[in-house]
Amino acid sequence: MSESSDKLLTHLKPNQKIEDKIIQTNVKKKMYYILVLCLCCWHLTAADRPNVIIMLMDDMGWDIGAFGEITKETPNLDQMAAEGTIFTDFYVSNPLCSPSRASLLTGRLPIRNGFYTDNEHARNSYTPPEIMSGIQTSEVLLSEILKDSGYYNKIIGKWHLGHQEQFLPTRHGFHEYFGSPDCHFGPYDNKNIPNIAFYRDSKMIGRYYEEFPISENGISNLTQLYLQEAIDFLEDRVRDKKPFFLYYTPDATHGPTYASQEYRFTSRRGRYGDAVRELDSSIGTIMTFLKNNNLTENTFVFFTSDNGPALIDRDIAGSNGPFLCGKQTTFEGGMRLPAIAWWPGHITAGTVTDSPSRITDILPTVLDFLGIQQMSNVTLDGVSLGPTLLNGTQMKEPVFFYRGNELFAIRYGLYKAHLWTWTNFLWQFNEGIDFCPGQQVNDITTHDQINCTQEPKLFHLGHDPHERFPISANSANYREQIDIIRNILRVFIESLQPAEPQLNWCDNASMYWSPPGCADLNKCLPVPQSNPYKCVWDH
């Protein structure tokens, strides 16, 4: 337990019996759910089990017409939303890419699955080329569960859970892989830093900016390559009739943003908008394939993004909509994202849910729909969204906002309590690194790490989704809601066993000097002497 959590727990009142009983019941319900998942109410036979497609975008914010983006340049995602359920209150587990992706595939918060650092307090971290570790074999991934259940799995796009051989997708339940373990940063000189490798299955087939070019002005055909891989995969599954899991993770909206020549200068929103339009088109092609091949009623599709928009990129970044700040922060703009669930014949078309939902809910939802039992010794941080999606049930689960090794905020119902506030340090802000451009809120968007655990900053997200007007700590409403949230924190901390942090150690020898398959291409580079060091995380 962190010192700040301990301080907050000392303020618990002994008379919170009713809410405490509700929370304890929810915990018991989750344990029961894990034990009897295969007996859930959907009663699907093996032949009825749906295919699964998860579409995870990169740094995409509130850029979809169905969620209020005014240029209306996403007709295919808008159509998906009209045919399914949209989530207005969907949250990722971290305001940075790798930890959110780890949470999606494990159903667990980064503090439990190890995708965090404790090198310094409350620092976001990920898996850059120099990282030494990655997703651990002790973690049970959705892809592994589905593989063991007879599904044929492929990931297309960005992996970001480690790039050493033991961390690659083909070692963690995916039969096929086309993409890169990393961001498309570069180009590099292949002397001090090697260009990042691009893979097919377990072997490198080239490098970014070499065999897979991205021009300085943002022209690349990568999204088209990803789309063709997706269609080829789906055509193969139509032929062999195997149930499948497609994890579609294109990264065109991550800086430096890119689009193919056909889509350049087609968006009113510039280079970023071009990338969004091409992604929307590729998603439309995939959805049309499902419809044309009678796969709609037995394919569950879930769409979202890994974190909020990178507002530091300013005019080539996504939109944070009406919310505060963006990527790297635990404010709403950093962790609240659009999400769409689509399964015609099962999910009622045109529905909207404002139930707070989380990226950790995706794994238990898929297992629920497939009737697959989760291991009883694995603690999940999510629940099935089945009752919401199939029956319209309004759910009320807490949302935990982590930044590195520190719990920064908790949402329960419409109330969100900030236990810590911080954007970035003032010296970084003065150098132009601004996670909240034009959105400074006194005592909230702070440039020091402010510990608020003794008197958390409380917001009502229904009245104030912008997080601009904290509720007075002197009010009866404040005291009532804070007591509820403190009890939620106590129950959570009692069940928490933090994993060993996997994002602490870096080594330049870990970079993409000599990946598997490089010899076949005559593209191996000399590996420098190993010299491990503690990774430096600035934010």
C-alpha positions in Angstrom: 0.0 0.0 0.0 1.4 3.4 -0.9 1.8 6.0 1.8 -0.8 8.2 0.2 -3.4 5.4 0.2 -2.6 4.7 3.8 -3.3 8.3 4.7 -6.6 8.3 2.9 -7.7 5.1 4.6 -7.0 6.6 8.0 -9.9 9.0 7.3 -12.4 6.1 6.9 -15.6 6.4 9.0 -16.8 3.3 10.9 -20.5 3.9 10.0 -20.3 3.2 6.3 -22.0 -0.2 6.7 -24.5 0.0 3.8 -22.0 1.1 1.1 -19.4 -1.3 2.5 -21.8 -4.2 2.2 -22.5 -3.2 -1.4 -18.8 -3.1 -2.2 -18.1 -6.4 -0.5 -20.9 -8.0 -2.4 -19.5 -6.7 -5.7 -16.1 -8.2 -4.8 -17.8 -11.6 -3.9 -19.8 -11.3 -7.2 -16.6 -10.9 -9.2 -15.1 -14.0 -7.5 -18.3 -16.0 -8.1 -18.2 -14.8 -11.8 -14.7 -16.1 -12.2 -15.7 -19.5 -10.8 -18.9 -20.0 -12.8 -18.3 -18.1 -16.0 -18.9 -21.1 -18.1 -22.4 -21.4 -16.7 -23.4 -17.8 -17.6 -26.8 -16.9 -18.9 -26.0 -16.6 -22.6 -25.9 -20.5 -22.9 -23.9 -20.5 -26.1 -22.9 -23.9 -27.6 -19.4 -24.3 -29.2 -21.0 -23.9 -32.6 -22.6 -20.6 -31.5 -19.4 -19.0 -30.1 -18.8 -15.8 -32.0 -15.7 -14.7 -33.7 -14.0 -11.8 -32.1 -12.5 -8.6 -33.6 -10.9 -6.0 -31.3 -10.0 -2.8 -33.0 -7.6 -0.7 -30.9 -6.5 2.7 -32.3 -3.5 4.6 -31.2 -3.7 8.1 -29.6 -7.1 8.6 -31.2 -9.4 10.9 -29.2 -13.0 12.1 -29.7 -12.5 12.1 -33.5 -15.7 10.2 -34.5 -18.8 11.8 -35.9 -21.1 9.6 -33.8 -19.4 11.0 -30.7 -19.8 14.6 -31.7 -16.8 15.4 -34.0 -18.3 18.2 -36.2 -16.5 17.4 -39.5 -18.3 14.1 -39.7 -15.4 12.4 -41.6 -15.9 8.9 -40.2 -19.0 7.5 -41.9 -18.0 3.9 -41.4 -17.4 4.2 -37.6 -20.6 6.2 -37.5 -22.4 3.3 -39.2 -20.9 0.8 -36.8 -22.2 3.0 -33.9 -25.6 3.2 -35.4 -25.7 -0.6 -35.7 -24.4 -1.3 -32.2 -23.8 0.3 -28.7 -21.7 3.4 -28.1 -20.0 3.9 -24.7 -19.9 7.5 -23.6 -18.0 6.7 -20.3 -15.4 4.2 -21.3 -12.0 4.3 -19.7 -8.5 2.9 -20.3 -6.3 1.8 -17.5 -3.4 4.2 -18.1 -2.9 7.4 -20.1 -0.1 5.7 -22.1 0.0 3.0 -24.7 1.8 -0.1 -23.4 0.1 -0.4 -20.0 -3.4 0.1 -21.6 -2.6 -2.7 -24.2 -1.4 -5.0 -21.4 -4.7 -4.3 -19.5 -6.8 -5.1 -22.5 -5.3 -8.5 -23.1 -5.0 -9.5 -19.4 -8.1 -7.9 -17.9 -5.9 -6.5 -15.2 -4.6 -3.1 -14.1 -1.0 -2.3 -14.9 -0.2 -2.4 -11.1 -1.3 -6.1 -11.2 0.2 -7.2 -14.5 3.6 -5.5 -14.1 3.3 -2.9 -16.8 4.5 0.0 -14.7 7.7 1.5 -13.2 8.7 2.4 -9.7 12.0 4.0 -10.7 10.4 7.4 -9.7 7.1 8.2 -8.3 4.0 8.3 -10.6 5.8 8.1 -14.0 4.2 6.8 -17.1 6.3 4.2 -18.9 6.1 2.0 -22.0 8.2 -0.4 -24.1 10.7 1.6 -26.2 13.4 -0.1 -28.2 15.8 -0.1 -25.2 13.4 -1.8 -22.8 14.7 -5.1 -21.4 11.4 -6.7 -20.4 7.8 -7.2 -21.6 4.7 -9.1 -20.9 5.4 -12.0 -18.5 4.5 -15.6 -19.1 2.8 -15.7 -15.7 0.1 -13.4 -17.2 -2.8 -15.1 -18.9 -3.7 -13.2 -22.1 -7.0 -13.3 -24.0 -5.2 -14.6 -27.0 -3.9 -17.5 -25.1 -7.3 -18.4 -23.6 -8.9 -18.2 -27.1 -6.1 -20.3 -28.7 -6.7 -23.0 -26.0 -10.4 -22.8 -26.9 -9.9 -23.6 -30.6 -9.7 -20.0 -32.0 -7.3 -19.0 -34.7 -5.7 -15.7 -33.8 -3.9 -12.9 -35.6 -2.6 -9.5 -34.6 -2.1 -6.8 -37.2 -0.3 -3.6 -36.3 1.3 -2.4 -33.1 2.0 -4.9 -30.3 3.9 -2.8 -27.7 4.2 -5.5 -25.0 7.9 -6.2 -25.5 10.1 -7.0 -28.5 12.6 -9.6 -27.2 11.8 -13.0 -28.7 10.1 -14.4 -25.6 7.7 -11.4 -25.5 6.5 -11.5 -29.2 2.8 -12.1 -29.9 3.5 -15.6 -31.4 4.7 -16.6 -27.9 1.5 -15.4 -26.3 -1.4 -17.0 -28.1 -1.3 -15.5 -31.6 -0.8 -17.8 -34.5 0.0 -15.0 -36.9 1.5 -11.5 -36.6 2.0 -8.7 -39.1 3.3 -5.5 -37.7 5.9 -4.0 -35.3 6.4 -4.4 -31.6 7.0 -0.7 -31.3 6.0 2.8 -32.4 7.1 3.9 -35.9 9.7 6.4 -34.6 12.6 7.2 -36.8 14.4 7.2 -39.1 17.6 6.3 -37.3 21.2 5.8 -38.5 21.6 2.1 -37.7 24.8 3.0 -35.9 23.9 4.7 -32.7 20.2 3.6 -32.9 18.8 0.9 -35.3 15.6 1.4 -37.2 12.7 -0.5 -35.6 12.0 -3.9 -36.9 8.8 -5.0 -38.7 7.6 -8.6 -38.3 5.7 -11.4 -40.0 5.0 -14.0 -37.4 8.2 -14.5 -35.3 10.7 -13.1 -37.8 11.7 -9.6 -38.9 10.8 -8.9 -42.6 12.2 -5.3 -42.7 12.5 -2.1 -40.8 10.5 1.1 -40.6 11.8 3.8 -43.0 13.5 1.1 -45.1 11.3 -1.7 -46.4 8.4 0.0 -44.7 8.8 3.7 -45.6 7.1 6.7 -44.0 8.0 10.0 -45.8 8.9 13.1 -43.9 5.5 14.7 -44.9 3.6 11.7 -43.6 3.0 9.5 -46.7 2.9 5.7 -46.1 0.9 2.8 -47.3 1.0 1.0 -44.0 -2.7 1.3 -43.3 -3.4 -0.3 -46.7 -1.0 -3.1 -45.9 -2.7 -3.7 -42.6 -6.1 -3.7 -44.3 -5.0 -6.3 -46.9 -3.6 -8.5 -44.2 -7.0 -8.3 -42.4 -9.0 -9.2 -45.5 -6.6 -12.1 -46.4 -7.0 -13.4 -42.8 -10.8 -13.2 -42.9 -10.9 -14.9 -46.3 -8.8 -17.7 -45.0 -11.2 -18.1 -42.0 -14.2 -18.2 -44.3 -12.6 -21.0 -46.2 -11.5 -23.1 -43.2 -14.5 -22.1 -41.1 -12.3 -21.8 -38.0 -13.5 -19.4 -35.2 -11.1 -16.5 -35.1 -9.8 -13.6 -33.0 -8.5 -10.6 -35.0 -6.6 -8.0 -33.0 -6.5 -5.0 -35.3 -4.1 -2.3 -34.0 -3.1 0.2 -36.8 -1.1 3.1 -35.5 -1.5 5.9 -38.2 -2.8 8.4 -35.7 0.3 8.1 -33.5 2.9 10.7 -34.2 4.4 11.0 -36.7 0.9 10.6 -38.3 0.7 9.1 -41.7 -1.7 8.3 -44.5 -1.4 6.9 -48.0 -1.2 9.2 -51.0 -4.8 8.6 -51.8 -5.9 10.1 -48.5 -3.5 13.0 -48.2 -5.1 16.5 -48.2 -8.6 15.0 -48.1 -9.5 16.0 -44.5 -10.5 19.4 -43.2 -8.5 18.5 -40.1 -5.1 18.2 -41.9 -2.6 15.5 -41.6 -4.1 13.9 -38.5 -7.6 13.9 -40.2 -6.2 12.2 -43.3 -5.0 9.4 -41.0 -8.4 9.1 -39.4 -10.2 9.1 -42.7 -8.1 6.2 -44.0 -8.5 4.2 -40.8 -12.3 4.8 -41.0 -12.3 3.5 -44.6 -10.2 0.4 -43.7 -12.7 -0.4 -40.9 -15.5 0.1 -43.3 -13.9 -2.4 -45.7 -13.6 -5.0 -42.9 -17.2 -4.5 -41.8 -18.4 -4.8 -45.4 -16.6 -8.1 -45.7 -18.3 -9.4 -42.6 -21.7 -8.5 -44.0 -21.0 -9.9 -47.4 -19.9 -13.2 -46.0 -22.7 -13.7 -43.5 -20.4 -13.2 -40.5 -22.3 -10.4 -38.8 -24.4 -12.4 -36.3 -21.5 -14.5 -35.2 -18.8 -11.9 -34.9 -18.4 -9.6 -31.9 -16.5 -6.4 -32.7 -15.2 -3.9 -30.1 -13.6 -0.6 -31.1 -11.7 1.9 -28.9 -8.3 3.6 -28.5 -5.4 3.0 -26.1 -5.2 6.4 -24.5 -6.3 10.0 -25.0 -4.9 12.3 -27.8 -1.3 13.5 -27.8 -2.2 17.2 -27.4 1.5 18.1 -27.3 1.4 17.6 -31.1 -1.2 20.5 -31.1 -2.5 20.9 -34.7 -1.7 17.4 -35.8 -3.2 15.7 -32.7 -6.6 14.2 -32.0 -9.4 15.9 -30.1 -10.0 15.6 -26.4 -13.6 16.6 -27.0 -15.1 18.4 -23.9 -12.6 16.9 -21.5 -9.6 18.1 -19.6 -6.1 17.5 -20.9 -5.0 14.5 -22.9 -2.5 11.7 -23.2 -0.1 11.3 -20.2 -2.6 12.6 -17.7 -5.3 11.0 -15.5 -7.8 13.7 -16.2 -10.8 12.7 -18.4 -9.1 13.7 -21.6 -6.2 11.3 -20.9 -8.2 8.2 -20.1 -11.8 8.5 -21.3 -12.2 7.3 -24.8 -15.0 6.6 -27.4 -15.9 2.9 -27.6 -18.3 0.9 -29.8 -19.6 -2.6 -29.4 -21.1 -4.3 -32.5 -22.8 -7.7 -32.7 -26.0 -7.6 -34.9 -28.8 -9.9 -33.8 -27.5 -9.7 -30.2 -26.7 -6.1 -29.4 -29.6 -3.7 -30.0 -28.7 -1.3 -32.8 -28.5 2.4 -32.0 -28.1 2.1 -28.2 -26.1 4.3 -25.9 -24.8 3.5 -22.5 -23.3 5.9 -19.9 -22.4 3.1 -17.5 -18.7 3.6 -16.5 -16.9 0.9 -18.4 -13.2 0.0 -18.6 -10.7 -1.6 -20.9 -10.3 -4.3 -18.3 -13.9 -5.3 -19.0 -13.2 -6.4 -22.5 -11.5 -9.8 -21.6 -14.3 -10.9 -19.2 -16.9 -9.8 -21.7 -15.4 -11.9 -24.5 -15.1 -14.9 -22.3 -18.7 -14.4 -21.1 -20.0 -14.3 -24.7 -18.0 -17.4 -25.6 -18.9 -19.3 -22.4 -15.2 -19.8 -21.5 -14.3 -20.2 -17.9 -11.5 -18.0 -16.5 -9.0 -19.5 -14.1 -10.2 -19.1 -10.5 -6.7 -18.0 -9.3 -6.5 -15.0 -11.6 -7.7 -11.7 -10.1 -9.4 -9.6 -12.8 -10.0 -5.9 -12.6 -13.0 -6.1 -15.0 -16.4 -7.6 -15.3 -18.5 -8.7 -18.2 -20.3 -6.0 -20.1 -22.8 -8.6 -21.2 -25.7 -7.4 -19.0 -25.3 -3.9 -20.4 -24.9 -4.9 -24.0 -27.5 -7.6 -24.2 -30.0 -6.5 -21.6 -29.4 -2.7 -21.1 -28.5 -3.2 -17.5 -27.0 -0.1 -15.9 -23.8 -1.1 -14.1 -21.9 0.7 -11.4 -18.3 -0.3 -11.1 -15.4 1.8 -9.8 -12.8 3.2 -12.2 -9.2 3.4 -11.1 -6.9 6.0 -12.6 -3.2 5.0 -12.3 -0.1 7.0 -13.3 2.9 4.7 -12.9 2.9 3.2 -9.4 0.5 5.7 -7.9 -3.3 5.6 -7.9 -4.2 9.2 -8.9 -8.0 9.1 -8.9 -11.2 7.0 -8.4 -14.5 7.3 -10.1 -17.6 5.8 -8.7 -21.0 6.6 -10.2 -20.9 10.2 -11.4 -18.3 11.3 -8.9 -14.5 11.4 -9.4 -12.0 12.0 -6.6 -8.5 13.1 -7.4 -6.1 11.7 -4.8 -3.2 13.4 -6.7 -2.9 16.1 -9.3 -0.1 16.6 -11.8 0.3 17.4 -15.5 4.1 17.7 -15.9 6.9 19.6 -14.3 7.1 23.4 -14.8 10.5 23.2 -16.6 8.9 20.8 -19.1 5.9 23.0 -19.6 8.3 26.0 -20.1 10.0 24.0 -22.9 6.7 23.7 -24.7 5.6 20.3 -23.5 1.9 21.0 -22.7 -0.5 18.1 -22.0 -3.4 20.6 -21.5 -3.1 23.3 -24.1 -5.5 26.2 -23.3 -7.0 24.3 -20.3 -5.2 25.5 -17.2 -7.4 24.9 -14.1 -6.1 26.4 -10.8 -5.0 23.8 -8.2 -6.0 21.0 -10.6 -3.6 21.0 -13.7 -0.6 21.4 -11.4 3.1 21.3 -12.3 4.0 19.7 -9.0 2.9 16.4 -7.8 0.2 17.4 -5.3 -0.9 14.9 -2.7 -4.6 15.4 -2.1 -5.4 12.2 -0.3 -6.3 13.9 2.9 -8.8 16.1 1.1 -9.3 14.8 -2.4 -10.5 17.0 -5.2 -14.0 15.9 -6.0 -16.0 16.4 -9.2 -19.5 15.6 -10.4 -18.9 14.4 -14.0 -22.5 14.8 -14.9 -22.6 18.5 -14.1 -18.9 19.1 -14.8 -17.3 16.6 -17.2 -14.6 19.3 -17.8 -13.3 18.9 -14.2 -13.2 22.7 -13.7 -15.3 23.1 -10.6 -14.4 21.0 -7.6 -17.2 20.3 -5.1 -16.6 22.2 -1.8 -15.0 20.1 0.8 -17.3 21.7 3.4 -20.5 20.4 1.8 -22.5 17.4 3.1 -22.5 16.0 -0.5 -18.6 16.1 -0.5 -18.4 14.2 2.8 -20.9 11.6 1.8 -19.3 10.8 -1.6 -15.7 10.9 -0.2 -16.7 8.4 2.5 -18.0 6.1 -0.2 -14.9 6.4 -2.3 -12.6 5.8 0.7 -14.4 2.6 1.4 -14.0 1.5 -2.3 -10.3 2.3 -1.9 -10.0 0.2 1.2 -11.6 -2.8 -0.4 -9.4 -2.4 -3.5 -6.2 -2.1 -1.5 -7.0 -5.1 0.6 -7.2 -7.3 -2.5 -4.2 -5.7 -4.3 -0.9 -7.6 -4.7 1.3 -5.4 -7.0 3.3 -7.3 -9.5 7.0 -6.8 -10.0 7.4 -3.8 -12.2 8.6 -4.8 -15.7 9.4 -1.3 -17.1 12.3 -0.4 -14.8 15.4 -1.5 -16.8 16.7 -0.5 -20.1 19.8 -1.4 -22.2 20.9 -0.1 -25.5 21.9 -3.7 -26.4 18.2 -4.6 -26.3 17.4 -2.4 -29.3 16.6 -3.8 -32.7 20.2 -4.6 -33.7 19.8 -8.3 -34.6 16.1 -9.5 -34.4 15.1 -13.0 -35.4 15.1 -13.2 -39.2 17.6 -10.4 -39.8 20.2 -12.9 -41.2 17.7 -14.0 -43.9 17.6 -10.4 -45.1 21.3 -9.7 -44.5 20.2 -6.9 -42.2 21.7 -7.9 -38.9 23.6 -5.0 -37.1 26.5 -5.3 -34.6 25.1 -5.6 -31.0 26.8 -3.2 -28.5 28.1 -4.4 -25.2 25.3 -4.9 -22.7 25.1 -2.2 -20.0 21.7 -2.2 -18.2 20.6 1.0 -16.6 17.4 2.2 -14.9 15.1 3.7 -17.5 14.4 7.4 -17.3 10.8 8.3 -17.5 10.1 12.0 -17.7 6.3 12.1 -17.3 
